[in-house]
């Protein structure tokens, strides 16, 4: 039973990381092709995606699949990557 929980834990963390990567890629495509970071549509997409990820992390935490600190670290890492992407985008324009 303990091994099964460990497998689910690792799987949950990997799935959350994949979702964070997907959000980063979505925002990158949007910045490259569609809208400026100051655009309300950009902000709406970013807010919606980040909210969704935070709910996924909350759910995984409540199930005991990840520790709260792991979830906070994942969100923090994504926020830093998005910030760097935003700065890069602004420096190109």
PDB file of N, CA, C and O in Angstrom:
ATOM      1  N   UNK A   1       0.825  -1.204   0.000  1.00  0.00           N
ATOM      2  CA  UNK A   1       0.000   0.000   0.000  1.00  0.00           C
ATOM      3  C   UNK A   1       0.863   1.259   0.000  1.00  0.00           C
ATOM      4  O   UNK A   1       0.552   2.230  -0.690  1.00  0.00           O
ATOM      5  N   UNK A   2       1.951   1.240   0.780  1.00  0.00           N
ATOM      6  CA  UNK A   2       2.820   2.417   0.837  1.00  0.00           C
ATOM      7  C   UNK A   2       3.436   2.715  -0.526  1.00  0.00           C
ATOM      8  O   UNK A   2       3.555   3.877  -0.915  1.00  0.00           O
ATOM      9  N   UNK A   3       3.832   1.659  -1.256  1.00  0.00           N
ATOM     10  CA  UNK A   3       4.398   1.863  -2.589  1.00  0.00           C
ATOM     11  C   UNK A   3       3.385   2.479  -3.540  1.00  0.00           C
ATOM     12  O   UNK A   3       3.743   3.315  -4.370  1.00  0.00           O
ATOM     13  N   UNK A   4       2.141   2.080  -3.430  1.00  0.00           N
ATOM     14  CA  UNK A   4       1.103   2.622  -4.300  1.00  0.00           C
ATOM     15  C   UNK A   4       0.919   4.113  -4.041  1.00  0.00           C
ATOM     16  O   UNK A   4       0.754   4.888  -4.983  1.00  0.00           O
ATOM     17  N   UNK A   5       0.945   4.526  -2.765  1.00  0.00           N
ATOM     18  CA  UNK A   5       0.807   5.942  -2.436  1.00  0.00           C
ATOM     19  C   UNK A   5       2.000   6.730  -2.971  1.00  0.00           C
ATOM     20  O   UNK A   5       1.832   7.840  -3.475  1.00  0.00           O
ATOM     21  N   UNK A   6       3.198   6.166  -2.868  1.00  0.00           N
ATOM     22  CA  UNK A   6       4.382   6.833  -3.382  1.00  0.00           C
ATOM     23  C   UNK A   6       4.261   7.002  -4.895  1.00  0.00           C
ATOM     24  O   UNK A   6       4.588   8.061  -5.429  1.00  0.00           O
ATOM     25  N   UNK A   7       3.792   5.962  -5.586  1.00  0.00           N
ATOM     26  CA  UNK A   7       3.614   6.053  -7.037  1.00  0.00           C
ATOM     27  C   UNK A   7       2.607   7.143  -7.385  1.00  0.00           C
ATOM     28  O   UNK A   7       2.835   7.918  -8.314  1.00  0.00           O
ATOM     29  N   UNK A   8       1.504   7.213  -6.657  1.00  0.00           N
ATOM     30  CA  UNK A   8       0.507   8.253  -6.911  1.00  0.00           C
ATOM     31  C   UNK A   8       1.076   9.630  -6.617  1.00  0.00           C
ATOM     32  O   UNK A   8       0.779  10.589  -7.328  1.00  0.00           O
ATOM     33  N   UNK A   9       1.886   9.735  -5.581  1.00  0.00           N
ATOM     34  CA  UNK A   9       2.498  11.010  -5.221  1.00  0.00           C
ATOM     35  C   UNK A   9       3.395  11.497  -6.343  1.00  0.00           C
ATOM     36  O   UNK A   9       3.296  12.649  -6.764  1.00  0.00           O
ATOM     37  N   UNK A  10       4.266  10.634  -6.826  1.00  0.00           N
ATOM     38  CA  UNK A  10       5.168  11.004  -7.912  1.00  0.00           C
ATOM     39  C   UNK A  10       4.392  11.339  -9.181  1.00  0.00           C
ATOM     40  O   UNK A  10       4.738  12.276  -9.900  1.00  0.00           O
ATOM     41  N   UNK A  11       3.353  10.578  -9.447  1.00  0.00           N
ATOM     42  CA  UNK A  11       2.527  10.836 -10.613  1.00  0.00           C
ATOM     43  C   UNK A  11       1.821  12.187 -10.493  1.00  0.00           C
ATOM     44  O   UNK A  11       1.742  12.935 -11.467  1.00  0.00           O
ATOM     45  N   UNK A  12       1.312  12.497  -9.309  1.00  0.00           N
ATOM     46  CA  UNK A  12       0.633  13.781  -9.090  1.00  0.00           C
ATOM     47  C   UNK A  12       1.596  14.946  -9.308  1.00  0.00           C
ATOM     48  O   UNK A  12       1.247  15.927  -9.964  1.00  0.00           O
ATOM     49  N   UNK A  13       2.787  14.840  -8.769  1.00  0.00           N
ATOM     50  CA  UNK A  13       3.777  15.910  -8.929  1.00  0.00           C
ATOM     51  C   UNK A  13       4.132  16.076 -10.405  1.00  0.00           C
ATOM     52  O   UNK A  13       4.230  17.200 -10.895  1.00  0.00           O
ATOM     53  N   UNK A  14       4.320  14.983 -11.103  1.00  0.00           N
ATOM     54  CA  UNK A  14       4.666  15.054 -12.525  1.00  0.00           C
ATOM     55  C   UNK A  14       3.535  15.686 -13.336  1.00  0.00           C
ATOM     56  O   UNK A  14       3.788  16.512 -14.212  1.00  0.00           O
ATOM     57  N   UNK A  15       2.304  15.307 -13.053  1.00  0.00           N
ATOM     58  CA  UNK A  15       1.162  15.891 -13.769  1.00  0.00           C
ATOM     59  C   UNK A  15       1.041  17.394 -13.507  1.00  0.00           C
ATOM     60  O   UNK A  15       0.748  18.161 -14.425  1.00  0.00           O
ATOM     61  N   UNK A  16       1.262  17.812 -12.274  1.00  0.00           N
ATOM     62  CA  UNK A  16       1.207  19.235 -11.946  1.00  0.00           C
ATOM     63  C   UNK A  16       2.328  19.996 -12.653  1.00  0.00           C
ATOM     64  O   UNK A  16       2.118  21.113 -13.127  1.00  0.00           O
ATOM     65  N   UNK A  17       3.505  19.400 -12.724  1.00  0.00           N
ATOM     66  CA  UNK A  17       4.618  20.035 -13.438  1.00  0.00           C
ATOM     67  C   UNK A  17       4.295  20.156 -14.924  1.00  0.00           C
ATOM     68  O   UNK A  17       4.606  21.172 -15.545  1.00  0.00           O
ATOM     69  N   UNK A  18       3.679  19.132 -15.494  1.00  0.00           N
ATOM     70  CA  UNK A  18       3.290  19.189 -16.904  1.00  0.00           C
ATOM     71  C   UNK A  18       2.267  20.302 -17.135  1.00  0.00           C
ATOM     72  O   UNK A  18       2.337  21.016 -18.136  1.00  0.00           O
ATOM     73  N   UNK A  19       1.321  20.447 -16.212  1.00  0.00           N
ATOM     74  CA  UNK A  19       0.329  21.515 -16.345  1.00  0.00           C
ATOM     75  C   UNK A  19       0.975  22.890 -16.246  1.00  0.00           C
ATOM     76  O   UNK A  19       0.607  23.807 -16.981  1.00  0.00           O
ATOM     77  N   UNK A  20       1.934  23.034 -15.344  1.00  0.00           N
ATOM     78  CA  UNK A  20       2.649  24.308 -15.218  1.00  0.00           C
ATOM     79  C   UNK A  20       3.418  24.611 -16.507  1.00  0.00           C
ATOM     80  O   UNK A  20       3.441  25.752 -16.967  1.00  0.00           O
ATOM     81  N   UNK A  21       4.041  23.594 -17.080  1.00  0.00           N
ATOM     82  CA  UNK A  21       4.775  23.771 -18.333  1.00  0.00           C
ATOM     83  C   UNK A  21       3.815  24.156 -19.461  1.00  0.00           C
ATOM     84  O   UNK A  21       4.142  24.994 -20.301  1.00  0.00           O
ATOM     85  N   UNK A  22       2.639  23.545 -19.475  1.00  0.00           N
ATOM     86  CA  UNK A  22       1.631  23.854 -20.489  1.00  0.00           C
ATOM     87  C   UNK A  22       1.189  25.313 -20.374  1.00  0.00           C
ATOM     88  O   UNK A  22       1.014  25.991 -21.387  1.00  0.00           O
ATOM     89  N   UNK A  23       1.011  25.792 -19.155  1.00  0.00           N
ATOM     90  CA  UNK A  23       0.628  27.194 -18.940  1.00  0.00           C
ATOM     91  C   UNK A  23       1.716  28.117 -19.461  1.00  0.00           C
ATOM     92  O   UNK A  23       1.429  29.097 -20.148  1.00  0.00           O
ATOM     93  N   UNK A  24       2.946  27.811 -19.140  1.00  0.00           N
ATOM     94  CA  UNK A  24       4.072  28.631 -19.608  1.00  0.00           C
ATOM     95  C   UNK A  24       4.100  28.667 -21.135  1.00  0.00           C
ATOM     96  O   UNK A  24       4.294  29.728 -21.729  1.00  0.00           O
ATOM     97  N   UNK A  25       3.908  27.515 -21.767  1.00  0.00           N
ATOM     98  CA  UNK A  25       3.915  27.456 -23.231  1.00  0.00           C
ATOM     99  C   UNK A  25       2.735  28.240 -23.810  1.00  0.00           C
ATOM    100  O   UNK A  25       2.898  28.956 -24.797  1.00  0.00           O
ATOM    101  N   UNK A  26       1.571  28.114 -23.217  1.00  0.00           N
ATOM    102  CA  UNK A  26       0.393  28.843 -23.680  1.00  0.00           C
ATOM    103  C   UNK A  26       0.623  30.349 -23.625  1.00  0.00           C
ATOM    104  O   UNK A  26       0.299  31.069 -24.569  1.00  0.00           O
ATOM    105  N   UNK A  27       1.177  30.813 -22.529  1.00  0.00           N
ATOM    106  CA  UNK A  27       1.441  32.238 -22.377  1.00  0.00           C
ATOM    107  C   UNK A  27       2.516  32.692 -23.356  1.00  0.00           C
ATOM    108  O   UNK A  27       2.427  33.787 -23.911  1.00  0.00           O
ATOM    109  N   UNK A  28       3.529  31.859 -23.571  1.00  0.00           N
ATOM    110  CA  UNK A  28       4.581  32.205 -24.534  1.00  0.00           C
ATOM    111  C   UNK A  28       3.989  32.370 -25.930  1.00  0.00           C
ATOM    112  O   UNK A  28       4.296  33.341 -26.622  1.00  0.00           O
ATOM    113  N   UNK A  29       3.156  31.442 -26.344  1.00  0.00           N
ATOM    114  CA  UNK A  29       2.523  31.538 -27.664  1.00  0.00           C
ATOM    115  C   UNK A  29       1.671  32.791 -27.749  1.00  0.00           C
ATOM    116  O   UNK A  29       1.685  33.495 -28.758  1.00  0.00           O
ATOM    117  N   UNK A  30       0.931  33.063 -26.688  1.00  0.00           N
ATOM    118  CA  UNK A  30       0.078  34.241 -26.680  1.00  0.00           C
ATOM    119  C   UNK A  30       0.916  35.510 -26.790  1.00  0.00           C
ATOM    120  O   UNK A  30       0.558  36.424 -27.534  1.00  0.00           O
ATOM    121  N   UNK A  31       2.015  35.577 -26.065  1.00  0.00           N
ATOM    122  CA  UNK A  31       2.871  36.765 -26.116  1.00  0.00           C
ATOM    123  C   UNK A  31       3.535  36.908 -27.484  1.00  0.00           C
ATOM    124  O   UNK A  31       3.681  38.019 -27.994  1.00  0.00           O
ATOM    125  N   UNK A  32       3.931  35.799 -28.065  1.00  0.00           N
ATOM    126  CA  UNK A  32       4.623  35.841 -29.355  1.00  0.00           C
ATOM    127  C   UNK A  32       3.701  36.204 -30.509  1.00  0.00           C
ATOM    128  O   UNK A  32       4.121  36.870 -31.456  1.00  0.00           O
ATOM    129  N   UNK A  33       2.446  35.770 -30.435  1.00  0.00           N
ATOM    130  CA  UNK A  33       1.584  35.865 -31.615  1.00  0.00           C
ATOM    131  C   UNK A  33       0.310  36.670 -31.462  1.00  0.00           C
ATOM    132  O   UNK A  33      -0.206  37.208 -32.442  1.00  0.00           O
ATOM    133  N   UNK A  34      -0.195  36.759 -30.269  1.00  0.00           N
ATOM    134  CA  UNK A  34      -1.557  37.266 -30.174  1.00  0.00           C
ATOM    135  C   UNK A  34      -1.689  38.627 -29.511  1.00  0.00           C
ATOM    136  O   UNK A  34      -2.210  39.564 -30.117  1.00  0.00           O
ATOM    137  N   UNK A  35      -1.232  38.743 -28.300  1.00  0.00           N
ATOM    138  CA  UNK A  35      -1.516  39.960 -27.544  1.00  0.00           C
ATOM    139  C   UNK A  35      -0.302  40.437 -26.768  1.00  0.00           C
ATOM    140  O   UNK A  35       0.679  39.714 -26.593  1.00  0.00           O
ATOM    141  N   UNK A  36      -0.399  41.654 -26.317  1.00  0.00           N
ATOM    142  CA  UNK A  36       0.632  42.226 -25.459  1.00  0.00           C
ATOM    143  C   UNK A  36       0.336  41.893 -24.007  1.00  0.00           C
ATOM    144  O   UNK A  36      -0.825  41.691 -23.648  1.00  0.00           O
ATOM    145  N   UNK A  37       1.353  41.830 -23.168  1.00  0.00           N
ATOM    146  CA  UNK A  37       1.134  41.523 -21.755  1.00  0.00           C
ATOM    147  C   UNK A  37       0.207  42.505 -21.037  1.00  0.00           C
ATOM    148  O   UNK A  37      -0.370  42.161 -20.005  1.00  0.00           O
ATOM    149  N   UNK A  38       0.058  43.722 -21.567  1.00  0.00           N
ATOM    150  CA  UNK A  38      -0.825  44.698 -20.931  1.00  0.00           C
ATOM    151  C   UNK A  38      -2.291  44.496 -21.333  1.00  0.00           C
ATOM    152  O   UNK A  38      -3.184  45.123 -20.764  1.00  0.00           O
ATOM    153  N   UNK A  39      -2.529  43.637 -22.296  1.00  0.00           N
ATOM    154  CA  UNK A  39      -3.868  43.411 -22.831  1.00  0.00           C
ATOM    155  C   UNK A  39      -4.744  42.676 -21.815  1.00  0.00           C
ATOM    156  O   UNK A  39      -4.291  41.715 -21.192  1.00  0.00           O
ATOM    157  N   UNK A  40      -5.994  43.119 -21.642  1.00  0.00           N
ATOM    158  CA  UNK A  40      -6.898  42.431 -20.702  1.00  0.00           C
ATOM    159  C   UNK A  40      -7.098  40.953 -21.039  1.00  0.00           C
ATOM    160  O   UNK A  40      -7.260  40.137 -20.132  1.00  0.00           O
ATOM    161  N   UNK A  41      -7.090  40.592 -22.334  1.00  0.00           N
ATOM    162  CA  UNK A  41      -7.253  39.183 -22.714  1.00  0.00           C
ATOM    163  C   UNK A  41      -6.078  38.345 -22.209  1.00  0.00           C
ATOM    164  O   UNK A  41      -6.263  37.225 -21.733  1.00  0.00           O
ATOM    165  N   UNK A  42      -4.883  38.894 -22.316  1.00  0.00           N
ATOM    166  CA  UNK A  42      -3.692  38.205 -21.809  1.00  0.00           C
ATOM    167  C   UNK A  42      -3.816  37.989 -20.306  1.00  0.00           C
ATOM    168  O   UNK A  42      -3.598  36.886 -19.805  1.00  0.00           O
ATOM    169  N   UNK A  43      -4.166  39.043 -19.604  1.00  0.00           N
ATOM    170  CA  UNK A  43      -4.295  38.950 -18.147  1.00  0.00           C
ATOM    171  C   UNK A  43      -5.379  37.958 -17.741  1.00  0.00           C
ATOM    172  O   UNK A  43      -5.223  37.229 -16.761  1.00  0.00           O
ATOM    173  N   UNK A  44      -6.478  37.931 -18.494  1.00  0.00           N
ATOM    174  CA  UNK A  44      -7.575  37.012 -18.204  1.00  0.00           C
ATOM    175  C   UNK A  44      -7.129  35.552 -18.375  1.00  0.00           C
ATOM    176  O   UNK A  44      -7.423  34.702 -17.534  1.00  0.00           O
ATOM    177  N   UNK A  45      -6.427  35.280 -19.458  1.00  0.00           N
ATOM    178  CA  UNK A  45      -5.934  33.921 -19.696  1.00  0.00           C
ATOM    179  C   UNK A  45      -4.961  33.517 -18.590  1.00  0.00           C
ATOM    180  O   UNK A  45      -5.062  32.425 -18.031  1.00  0.00           O
ATOM    181  N   UNK A  46      -4.026  34.402 -18.283  1.00  0.00           N
ATOM    182  CA  UNK A  46      -3.041  34.097 -17.249  1.00  0.00           C
ATOM    183  C   UNK A  46      -3.715  33.864 -15.902  1.00  0.00           C
ATOM    184  O   UNK A  46      -3.412  32.882 -15.224  1.00  0.00           O
ATOM    185  N   UNK A  47      -4.613  34.742 -15.510  1.00  0.00           N
ATOM    186  CA  UNK A  47      -5.307  34.588 -14.226  1.00  0.00           C
ATOM    187  C   UNK A  47      -6.098  33.284 -14.167  1.00  0.00           C
ATOM    188  O   UNK A  47      -6.069  32.575 -13.161  1.00  0.00           O
ATOM    189  N   UNK A  48      -6.805  32.976 -15.256  1.00  0.00           N
ATOM    190  CA  UNK A  48      -7.614  31.761 -15.299  1.00  0.00           C
ATOM    191  C   UNK A  48      -6.743  30.517 -15.196  1.00  0.00           C
ATOM    192  O   UNK A  48      -7.063  29.594 -14.448  1.00  0.00           O
ATOM    193  N   UNK A  49      -5.656  30.488 -15.937  1.00  0.00           N
ATOM    194  CA  UNK A  49      -4.761  29.328 -15.916  1.00  0.00           C
ATOM    195  C   UNK A  49      -4.099  29.156 -14.547  1.00  0.00           C
ATOM    196  O   UNK A  49      -4.011  28.042 -14.030  1.00  0.00           O
ATOM    197  N   UNK A  50      -3.640  30.254 -13.969  1.00  0.00           N
ATOM    198  CA  UNK A  50      -2.994  30.172 -12.653  1.00  0.00           C
ATOM    199  C   UNK A  50      -4.000  29.740 -11.581  1.00  0.00           C
ATOM    200  O   UNK A  50      -3.659  28.964 -10.688  1.00  0.00           O
ATOM    201  N   UNK A  51      -5.216  30.231 -11.667  1.00  0.00           N
ATOM    202  CA  UNK A  51      -6.245  29.831 -10.717  1.00  0.00           C
ATOM    203  C   UNK A  51      -6.522  28.326 -10.843  1.00  0.00           C
ATOM    204  O   UNK A  51      -6.622  27.616  -9.842  1.00  0.00           O
ATOM    205  N   UNK A  52      -6.641  27.862 -12.070  1.00  0.00           N
ATOM    206  CA  UNK A  52      -6.885  26.437 -12.289  1.00  0.00           C
ATOM    207  C   UNK A  52      -5.774  25.573 -11.714  1.00  0.00           C
ATOM    208  O   UNK A  52      -6.040  24.559 -11.069  1.00  0.00           O
ATOM    209  N   UNK A  53      -4.535  25.973 -11.945  1.00  0.00           N
ATOM    210  CA  UNK A  53      -3.406  25.216 -11.400  1.00  0.00           C
ATOM    211  C   UNK A  53      -3.426  25.246  -9.874  1.00  0.00           C
ATOM    212  O   UNK A  53      -3.160  24.230  -9.231  1.00  0.00           O
ATOM    213  N   UNK A  54      -3.734  26.385  -9.301  1.00  0.00           N
ATOM    214  CA  UNK A  54      -3.769  26.465  -7.834  1.00  0.00           C
ATOM    215  C   UNK A  54      -4.846  25.547  -7.260  1.00  0.00           C
ATOM    216  O   UNK A  54      -4.657  24.976  -6.186  1.00  0.00           O
ATOM    217  N   UNK A  55      -5.975  25.396  -7.961  1.00  0.00           N
ATOM    218  CA  UNK A  55      -7.042  24.495  -7.514  1.00  0.00           C
ATOM    219  C   UNK A  55      -6.588  23.041  -7.623  1.00  0.00           C
ATOM    220  O   UNK A  55      -6.885  22.232  -6.745  1.00  0.00           O
ATOM    221  N   UNK A  56      -5.868  22.706  -8.701  1.00  0.00           N
ATOM    222  CA  UNK A  56      -5.333  21.352  -8.848  1.00  0.00           C
ATOM    223  C   UNK A  56      -4.374  21.034  -7.696  1.00  0.00           C
ATOM    224  O   UNK A  56      -4.420  19.953  -7.108  1.00  0.00           O
ATOM    225  N   UNK A  57      -3.513  21.992  -7.394  1.00  0.00           N
ATOM    226  CA  UNK A  57      -2.545  21.803  -6.314  1.00  0.00           C
ATOM    227  C   UNK A  57      -3.268  21.649  -4.989  1.00  0.00           C
ATOM    228  O   UNK A  57      -2.908  20.794  -4.180  1.00  0.00           O
ATOM    229  N   UNK A  58      -4.279  22.464  -4.760  1.00  0.00           N
ATOM    230  CA  UNK A  58      -5.066  22.358  -3.532  1.00  0.00           C
ATOM    231  C   UNK A  58      -5.699  20.978  -3.412  1.00  0.00           C
ATOM    232  O   UNK A  58      -5.681  20.377  -2.337  1.00  0.00           O
ATOM    233  N   UNK A  59      -6.248  20.480  -4.493  1.00  0.00           N
ATOM    234  CA  UNK A  59      -6.885  19.170  -4.499  1.00  0.00           C
ATOM    235  C   UNK A  59      -5.865  18.070  -4.187  1.00  0.00           C
ATOM    236  O   UNK A  59      -6.122  17.197  -3.358  1.00  0.00           O
ATOM    237  N   UNK A  60      -4.712  18.116  -4.852  1.00  0.00           N
ATOM    238  CA  UNK A  60      -3.665  17.118  -4.612  1.00  0.00           C
ATOM    239  C   UNK A  60      -3.159  17.186  -3.174  1.00  0.00           C
ATOM    240  O   UNK A  60      -2.845  16.159  -2.572  1.00  0.00           O
ATOM    241  N   UNK A  61      -3.082  18.377  -2.635  1.00  0.00           N
ATOM    242  CA  UNK A  61      -2.656  18.545  -1.244  1.00  0.00           C
ATOM    243  C   UNK A  61      -3.683  17.940  -0.287  1.00  0.00           C
ATOM    244  O   UNK A  61      -3.326  17.236   0.657  1.00  0.00           O
ATOM    245  N   UNK A  62      -4.943  18.217  -0.539  1.00  0.00           N
ATOM    246  CA  UNK A  62      -6.000  17.680   0.313  1.00  0.00           C
ATOM    247  C   UNK A  62      -6.054  16.151   0.275  1.00  0.00           C
ATOM    248  O   UNK A  62      -6.425  15.517   1.263  1.00  0.00           O
ATOM    249  N   UNK A  63      -5.687  15.565  -0.855  1.00  0.00           N
ATOM    250  CA  UNK A  63      -5.640  14.104  -0.962  1.00  0.00           C
ATOM    251  C   UNK A  63      -4.385  13.524  -0.325  1.00  0.00           C
ATOM    252  O   UNK A  63      -4.266  12.309  -0.165  1.00  0.00           O
ATOM    253  N   UNK A  64      -3.458  14.388   0.035  1.00  0.00           N
ATOM    254  CA  UNK A  64      -2.212  13.924   0.632  1.00  0.00           C
ATOM    255  C   UNK A  64      -1.206  13.443  -0.401  1.00  0.00           C
ATOM    256  O   UNK A  64      -0.259  12.732  -0.065  1.00  0.00           O
ATOM    257  N   UNK A  65      -1.406  13.828  -1.654  1.00  0.00           N
ATOM    258  CA  UNK A  65      -0.492  13.403  -2.709  1.00  0.00           C
ATOM    259  C   UNK A  65       0.751  14.277  -2.789  1.00  0.00           C
ATOM    260  O   UNK A  65       1.810  13.817  -3.216  1.00  0.00           O
ATOM    261  N   UNK A  66       0.626  15.533  -2.379  1.00  0.00           N
ATOM    262  CA  UNK A  66       1.790  16.413  -2.312  1.00  0.00           C
ATOM    263  C   UNK A  66       1.724  17.213  -1.023  1.00  0.00           C
ATOM    264  O   UNK A  66       0.657  17.382  -0.432  1.00  0.00           O
ATOM    265  N   UNK A  67       2.858  17.692  -0.607  1.00  0.00           N
ATOM    266  CA  UNK A  67       2.932  18.537   0.581  1.00  0.00           C
ATOM    267  C   UNK A  67       2.602  19.977   0.175  1.00  0.00           C
ATOM    268  O   UNK A  67       2.890  20.379  -0.953  1.00  0.00           O
ATOM    269  N   UNK A  68       2.007  20.751   1.074  1.00  0.00           N
ATOM    270  CA  UNK A  68       1.687  22.149   0.755  1.00  0.00           C
ATOM    271  C   UNK A  68       2.899  22.936   0.247  1.00  0.00           C
ATOM    272  O   UNK A  68       2.767  23.766  -0.652  1.00  0.00           O
ATOM    273  N   UNK A  69       4.060  22.684   0.812  1.00  0.00           N
ATOM    274  CA  UNK A  69       5.267  23.404   0.384  1.00  0.00           C
ATOM    275  C   UNK A  69       5.647  23.078  -1.048  1.00  0.00           C
ATOM    276  O   UNK A  69       6.138  23.942  -1.775  1.00  0.00           O
ATOM    277  N   UNK A  70       5.420  21.828  -1.461  1.00  0.00           N
ATOM    278  CA  UNK A  70       5.705  21.461  -2.850  1.00  0.00           C
ATOM    279  C   UNK A  70       4.807  22.243  -3.807  1.00  0.00           C
ATOM    280  O   UNK A  70       5.250  22.705  -4.858  1.00  0.00           O
ATOM    281  N   UNK A  71       3.548  22.383  -3.426  1.00  0.00           N
ATOM    282  CA  UNK A  71       2.610  23.146  -4.242  1.00  0.00           C
ATOM    283  C   UNK A  71       3.000  24.605  -4.337  1.00  0.00           C
ATOM    284  O   UNK A  71       2.956  25.201  -5.414  1.00  0.00           O
ATOM    285  N   UNK A  72       3.382  25.182  -3.205  1.00  0.00           N
ATOM    286  CA  UNK A  72       3.808  26.581  -3.196  1.00  0.00           C
ATOM    287  C   UNK A  72       5.057  26.776  -4.046  1.00  0.00           C
ATOM    288  O   UNK A  72       5.190  27.777  -4.749  1.00  0.00           O
ATOM    289  N   UNK A  73       5.968  25.814  -3.976  1.00  0.00           N
ATOM    290  CA  UNK A  73       7.196  25.900  -4.762  1.00  0.00           C
ATOM    291  C   UNK A  73       6.879  25.832  -6.257  1.00  0.00           C
ATOM    292  O   UNK A  73       7.475  26.562  -7.050  1.00  0.00           O
ATOM    293  N   UNK A  74       5.953  24.968  -6.641  1.00  0.00           N
ATOM    294  CA  UNK A  74       5.573  24.841  -8.045  1.00  0.00           C
ATOM    295  C   UNK A  74       4.982  26.144  -8.574  1.00  0.00           C
ATOM    296  O   UNK A  74       5.346  26.594  -9.660  1.00  0.00           O
ATOM    297  N   UNK A  75       4.076  26.750  -7.816  1.00  0.00           N
ATOM    298  CA  UNK A  75       3.469  28.026  -8.219  1.00  0.00           C
ATOM    299  C   UNK A  75       4.537  29.118  -8.287  1.00  0.00           C
ATOM    300  O   UNK A  75       4.569  29.902  -9.235  1.00  0.00           O
ATOM    301  N   UNK A  76       5.398  29.166  -7.291  1.00  0.00           N
ATOM    302  CA  UNK A  76       6.452  30.180  -7.247  1.00  0.00           C
ATOM    303  C   UNK A  76       7.396  30.053  -8.443  1.00  0.00           C
ATOM    304  O   UNK A  76       7.769  31.055  -9.052  1.00  0.00           O
ATOM    305  N   UNK A  77       7.775  28.833  -8.775  1.00  0.00           N
ATOM    306  CA  UNK A  77       8.655  28.598  -9.918  1.00  0.00           C
ATOM    307  C   UNK A  77       7.986  29.064 -11.201  1.00  0.00           C
ATOM    308  O   UNK A  77       8.613  29.729 -12.025  1.00  0.00           O
ATOM    309  N   UNK A  78       6.711  28.716 -11.373  1.00  0.00           N
ATOM    310  CA  UNK A  78       5.992  29.134 -12.571  1.00  0.00           C
ATOM    311  C   UNK A  78       5.886  30.656 -12.636  1.00  0.00           C
ATOM    312  O   UNK A  78       6.058  31.238 -13.707  1.00  0.00           O
ATOM    313  N   UNK A  79       5.608  31.303 -11.517  1.00  0.00           N
ATOM    314  CA  UNK A  79       5.513  32.762 -11.498  1.00  0.00           C
ATOM    315  C   UNK A  79       6.839  33.406 -11.907  1.00  0.00           C
ATOM    316  O   UNK A  79       6.851  34.396 -12.638  1.00  0.00           O
ATOM    317  N   UNK A  80       7.950  32.847 -11.437  1.00  0.00           N
ATOM    318  CA  UNK A  80       9.266  33.370 -11.808  1.00  0.00           C
ATOM    319  C   UNK A  80       9.527  33.188 -13.302  1.00  0.00           C
ATOM    320  O   UNK A  80      10.043  34.090 -13.962  1.00  0.00           O
ATOM    321  N   UNK A  81       9.165  32.012 -13.832  1.00  0.00           N
ATOM    322  CA  UNK A  81       9.357  31.765 -15.264  1.00  0.00           C
ATOM    323  C   UNK A  81       8.485  32.701 -16.102  1.00  0.00           C
ATOM    324  O   UNK A  81       8.928  33.210 -17.132  1.00  0.00           O
ATOM    325  N   UNK A  82       7.262  32.924 -15.666  1.00  0.00           N
ATOM    326  CA  UNK A  82       6.370  33.837 -16.385  1.00  0.00           C
ATOM    327  C   UNK A  82       6.890  35.269 -16.329  1.00  0.00           C
ATOM    328  O   UNK A  82       6.799  36.007 -17.310  1.00  0.00           O
ATOM    329  N   UNK A  83       7.428  35.655 -15.193  1.00  0.00           N
ATOM    330  CA  UNK A  83       7.991  36.993 -15.045  1.00  0.00           C
ATOM    331  C   UNK A  83       9.179  37.181 -15.982  1.00  0.00           C
ATOM    332  O   UNK A  83       9.312  38.222 -16.626  1.00  0.00           O
ATOM    333  N   UNK A  84      10.037  36.175 -16.055  1.00  0.00           N
ATOM    334  CA  UNK A  84      11.190  36.253 -16.950  1.00  0.00           C
ATOM    335  C   UNK A  84      10.730  36.315 -18.404  1.00  0.00           C
ATOM    336  O   UNK A  84      11.300  37.055 -19.207  1.00  0.00           O
ATOM    337  N   UNK A  85       9.710  35.547 -18.739  1.00  0.00           N
ATOM    338  CA  UNK A  85       9.158  35.567 -20.089  1.00  0.00           C
ATOM    339  C   UNK A  85       8.572  36.944 -20.418  1.00  0.00           C
ATOM    340  O   UNK A  85       8.744  37.455 -21.524  1.00  0.00           O
ATOM    341  N   UNK A  86       7.893  37.524 -19.459  1.00  0.00           N
ATOM    342  CA  UNK A  86       7.304  38.865 -19.636  1.00  0.00           C
ATOM    343  C   UNK A  86       8.408  39.899 -19.867  1.00  0.00           C
ATOM    344  O   UNK A  86       8.309  40.724 -20.775  1.00  0.00           O
ATOM    345  N   UNK A  87       9.447  39.851 -19.053  1.00  0.00           N
ATOM    346  CA  UNK A  87      10.566  40.790 -19.209  1.00  0.00           C
ATOM    347  C   UNK A  87      11.246  40.634 -20.571  1.00  0.00           C
ATOM    348  O   UNK A  87      11.603  41.625 -21.207  1.00  0.00           O
ATOM    349  N   UNK A  88      11.422  39.399 -21.009  1.00  0.00           N
ATOM    350  CA  UNK A  88      12.019  39.139 -22.306  1.00  0.00           C
ATOM    351  C   UNK A  88      11.147  39.692 -23.430  1.00  0.00           C
ATOM    352  O   UNK A  88      11.646  40.293 -24.381  1.00  0.00           O
ATOM    353  N   UNK A  89       9.850  39.481 -23.307  1.00  0.00           N
ATOM    354  CA  UNK A  89       8.912  39.972 -24.304  1.00  0.00           C
ATOM    355  C   UNK A  89       8.931  41.494 -24.376  1.00  0.00           C
ATOM    356  O   UNK A  89       8.901  42.067 -25.465  1.00  0.00           O
ATOM    357  N   UNK A  90       8.980  42.147 -23.225  1.00  0.00           N
ATOM    358  CA  UNK A  90       8.972  43.611 -23.182  1.00  0.00           C
ATOM    359  C   UNK A  90      10.278  44.179 -23.741  1.00  0.00           C
ATOM    360  O   UNK A  90      10.276  45.250 -24.348  1.00  0.00           O
ATOM    361  N   UNK A  91      11.367  43.487 -23.545  1.00  0.00           N
ATOM    362  CA  UNK A  91      12.655  43.988 -24.044  1.00  0.00           C
ATOM    363  C   UNK A  91      12.754  43.856 -25.561  1.00  0.00           C
ATOM    364  O   UNK A  91      13.524  44.581 -26.192  1.00  0.00           O
ATOM    365  N   UNK A  92      11.986  42.940 -26.158  1.00  0.00           N
ATOM    366  CA  UNK A  92      11.988  42.769 -27.616  1.00  0.00           C
ATOM    367  C   UNK A  92      11.215  43.869 -28.308  1.00  0.00           C
ATOM    368  O   UNK A  92      11.478  44.156 -29.476  1.00  0.00           O
ATOM    369  N   UNK A  93      10.272  44.495 -27.629  1.00  0.00           N
ATOM    370  CA  UNK A  93       9.371  45.469 -28.272  1.00  0.00           C
ATOM    371  C   UNK A  93       9.874  46.872 -28.142  1.00  0.00           C
ATOM    372  O   UNK A  93       9.234  47.805 -28.628  1.00  0.00           O
TER     373      UNK A  93
END
